Amino acid sequence: VPATMAMNLLEDWCRGMEVDIHRSLLVTGIPEDCGQAEIEETLHGVLSPLGPYFVLNKIFLREENAKAALIENPESFDLEDHPYW
C-alpha cells in the first residue's frame, strides 16, 4: 500500500471509529487467506514488545488483494526505541 494511501486509510479509519490516531497502527499486506488465529499470532510476535494492544478491526483491501488491520494501544506506542521502526 503506498504511504499516502495507508496514511489516509489510517486517518479515515480512526476518525470513523473515534480512535486516537496517535495510539493506532495500520497493518497492511495481510494475505487474504490468513485466518484470525494466524493474524493474532503474527502480530503478537511483532507488537508485543511495544506494550499492550488490541486488534480493533480488519478489512479487505480489494486494490491490494489483502487484508488490513487497525491496531490500538490503550496508552501509546513508543516507536522510537523499537529496532524495527
Buried (B, 14 or more C-beta within 10 A) or exposed (E): BEEEEBEEBBEEBBEEEEBEBEBBBBBBEBEEEBEEEEBEEEBEEEBEEBEEBEBBBBEEBEEBEBBBBBBBBEEEBEEEEEEEE
